[in-house]
Amino acid sequence: MLIATPHIPARLHYQANGFRVLTPGNHVSCAVSGQPVPLDELRYWSVERQEAYASAAIAVDAMIAAQSSK
């Protein structure tokens, strides 16, 4: 069970098959769009860049952009 605090962003450590809550909150912001993503709906993130994404399409676009900038 996640501890949720209304309207406060959480700080997370993203891992390969989950995430660890560093600072309790109820959402994180998408790294690309800035859209708030409720923790119970968070499905896409980058372990390498430690950032969250609002959708699969945004996650793929971010991965492509990161690969092309190398």
Order of alpha helices (4+ residues) and beta strands (2+ residues): beta-beta-beta-beta-beta-beta-alpha
